[in-house]
Amino acid sequence: MKILVIGKNGQLGRSIQKLILNFDRHEFTLVGREELDLSSSESISKYFDTHSYFDVIINCAAYIAVDRAEKEADLADKINHLAVKKLAEFANSKNAKLIHISTDYVFDGQNESLYLESDNPNPINVYGKTKLLGEKAVLETMSNNSIIIRTSWVFSEFGNNFVKTMLKLGSEKNEINVVSDQVGSPTYASDLAKNLLHIISNDNFNKKSFPTEIFHFSNMGETSWSDFAKEIFKLSNLNCKVTPLSTEKYPTTAVRPKNTTLSKEKITNHFKLQIPSWQQSLKECLNEVM
Ligand SMILES: NC(=O)c1ccc[n+]([C@@H]2O[C@H](COP(=O)([O-])OP(=O)(O)OC[C@H]3O[C@@H](n4cnc5c(N)ncnc54)[C@H](OP(=O)(O)O)[C@@H]3O)[C@@H](O)[C@H]2O)c1
């Protein structure tokens, strides 16, 4: 299969790049902002005018600066919504399959239990709203042959993320305050990348046609930011005390949902996936960082 991966320089994009070095089953094309700028409708049209055949498109690119999005709503909308609509239109016109990555931030965080794909989204910040509009554009444009994968709390050895920030802070300070009343499901980008490769080899994905559906993916288990930080320090032998802090005491430009733990039951059953716990994958990631 000819597979296009958009967002090659991000955490997920780089994790896919790393994996496919030893994977010669498909022909991959990976693009970044330089080749395909999702904020420009002309750039998208121009790219697909000259690269018109793909079996599968995986969109890992997004505007993910949650706080900045509050002031750059138009730009976030162009990348997370309007560009996604164009990608879906292109995929539809060429009978290509589209895997689009979305977020737990489409939820308001008020659930007391794990979020199911059938739960009603109700984003509470601009980033979440633009990502939800992107999902809706895919669902409206492609009734078949797309999957939307919502993921959460992504970490990896690449780029900037919570794990790398904690490693830096933990080596500089003896004590830090970390929010303890937001809970979610951490996702090692490498696990998502591996499972995307499983999915594209799965019979359910390789049917000539299947109805477009939403799935949730993260590592197994859930945690709070403060317990996540404690585990990072424990596994990397950093002697830094974590003091739990309430969200109220740590105001941010964009409001964050309190609980976005995702149920993985649907995706594991549908594509026969085995997903490791976040603690197990955190160990693996820390080995890569070291
Ligand atoms: N990170 C998280 O905690 C998290 C949580 C939930 C869901 N997600 C979703 O997971 C997916 C992957 O996220 P990630 O963590 O890999 O994000 P990331 O590391 O920030 O990567 C996003 C990529 O998108 C690219 N991009 C941004 N604007 C672009 C534009 N105008 N044109 C083309 N490319 C553009 C960036 O390019 P540059 O490198 O050039 O800036 C970057 O490489 C996204 O859909 C995100 O919404 C992430």
The ligand as an SDF file (V2000), in Angstrom:
LIG
                    3D

 48 52  0  0  0  0  0  0  0  0999 V2000
    0.4320   15.8320   22.5040 N   0  0  0  0  0  0  0  0  0  0  0  0
   -0.6130   15.4450   23.2120 C   0  0  0  0  0  0  0  0  0  0  0  0
   -0.5570   15.3860   24.4490 O   0  0  0  0  0  0  0  0  0  0  0  0
   -1.8900   15.0290   22.5320 C   0  0  0  0  0  0  0  0  0  0  0  0
   -3.0090   14.7100   23.3250 C   0  0  0  0  0  0  0  0  0  0  0  0
   -4.1850   14.3110   22.6840 C   0  0  0  0  0  0  0  0  0  0  0  0
   -4.2460   14.2250   21.3090 C   0  0  0  0  0  0  0  0  0  0  0  0
   -3.1560   14.5610   20.5720 N   0  0  0  0  0  0  0  0  0  0  0  0
   -3.2760   14.4870   19.1110 C   0  0  0  0  0  0  0  0  0  0  0  0
   -2.3090   13.5640   18.6510 O   0  0  0  0  0  0  0  0  0  0  0  0
   -1.8360   13.9570   17.3410 C   0  0  0  0  0  0  0  0  0  0  0  0
   -0.3260   13.9400   17.3360 C   0  0  0  0  0  0  0  0  0  0  0  0
    0.1260   14.8790   18.3020 O   0  0  0  0  0  0  0  0  0  0  0  0
    1.6710   15.0210   18.6810 P   0  0  0  0  0  0  0  0  0  0  0  0
    1.7540   14.9220   20.1630 O   0  0  0  0  0  0  0  0  0  0  0  0
    2.5050   14.1650   17.8120 O   0  0  0  0  0  0  0  0  0  0  0  0
    1.8480   16.5570   18.3000 O   0  0  0  0  0  0  0  0  0  0  0  0
    3.1490   17.3600   17.9010 P   0  0  0  0  0  0  0  0  0  0  0  0
    4.3650   16.6890   18.4300 O   0  0  0  0  0  0  0  0  0  0  0  0
    2.9110   18.7880   18.2540 O   0  0  0  0  0  0  0  0  0  0  0  0
    3.1300   17.2120   16.3430 O   0  0  0  0  0  0  0  0  0  0  0  0
    2.2060   17.8920   15.5760 C   0  0  0  0  0  0  0  0  0  0  0  0
    2.8150   18.1300   14.2300 C   0  0  0  0  0  0  0  0  0  0  0  0
    1.8890   18.9140   13.4880 O   0  0  0  0  0  0  0  0  0  0  0  0
    2.6240   19.7510   12.6810 C   0  0  0  0  0  0  0  0  0  0  0  0
    1.9140   20.9370   12.2410 N   0  0  0  0  0  0  0  0  0  0  0  0
    1.4630   21.9550   13.0000 C   0  0  0  0  0  0  0  0  0  0  0  0
    0.9600   22.9160   12.2000 N   0  0  0  0  0  0  0  0  0  0  0  0
    1.1100   22.4760   10.9330 C   0  0  0  0  0  0  0  0  0  0  0  0
    0.8070   23.0080    9.6650 C   0  0  0  0  0  0  0  0  0  0  0  0
    0.2710   24.2300    9.5270 N   0  0  0  0  0  0  0  0  0  0  0  0
    1.0890   22.2810    8.5690 N   0  0  0  0  0  0  0  0  0  0  0  0
    1.6590   21.0640    8.6650 C   0  0  0  0  0  0  0  0  0  0  0  0
    2.0000   20.5070    9.8340 N   0  0  0  0  0  0  0  0  0  0  0  0
    1.7200   21.2100   10.9550 C   0  0  0  0  0  0  0  0  0  0  0  0
    3.8020   20.1840   13.5110 C   0  0  0  0  0  0  0  0  0  0  0  0
    4.8100   20.6210   12.6300 O   0  0  0  0  0  0  0  0  0  0  0  0
    6.1440   21.3640   13.1180 P   0  0  0  0  0  0  0  0  0  0  0  0
    6.9860   20.2650   13.6880 O   0  0  0  0  0  0  0  0  0  0  0  0
    6.6840   21.9530   11.8750 O   0  0  0  0  0  0  0  0  0  0  0  0
    5.7000   22.3620   14.1330 O   0  0  0  0  0  0  0  0  0  0  0  0
    4.1320   18.9240   14.2800 C   0  0  0  0  0  0  0  0  0  0  0  0
    5.1660   18.2020   13.6640 O   0  0  0  0  0  0  0  0  0  0  0  0
   -2.5020   15.3080   17.0650 C   0  0  0  0  0  0  0  0  0  0  0  0
   -3.6480   15.1010   16.2890 O   0  0  0  0  0  0  0  0  0  0  0  0
   -2.9380   15.8010   18.4320 C   0  0  0  0  0  0  0  0  0  0  0  0
   -4.0780   16.6440   18.3540 O   0  0  0  0  0  0  0  0  0  0  0  0
   -1.9720   14.9380   21.1450 C   0  0  0  0  0  0  0  0  0  0  0  0
  1  2  1  0
  2  3  2  0
  2  4  1  0
  4  5  1  0
  4 48  2  0
  5  6  2  0
  6  7  1  0
  7  8  2  0
  8  9  1  0
  8 48  1  0
  9 10  1  0
  9 46  1  0
 10 11  1  0
 11 12  1  0
 11 44  1  0
 12 13  1  0
 13 14  1  0
 14 15  2  0
 14 16  1  0
 14 17  1  0
 17 18  1  0
 18 19  2  0
 18 20  1  0
 18 21  1  0
 21 22  1  0
 22 23  1  0
 23 24  1  0
 23 42  1  0
 24 25  1  0
 25 26  1  0
 25 36  1  0
 26 27  1  0
 26 35  1  0
 27 28  2  0
 28 29  1  0
 29 30  1  0
 29 35  2  0
 30 31  1  0
 30 32  2  0
 32 33  1  0
 33 34  2  0
 34 35  1  0
 36 37  1  0
 36 42  1  0
 37 38  1  0
 38 39  2  0
 38 40  1  0
 38 41  1  0
 42 43  1  0
 44 45  1  0
 44 46  1  0
 46 47  1  0
M  CHG  2   8   1  16  -1
M  END
$$$$
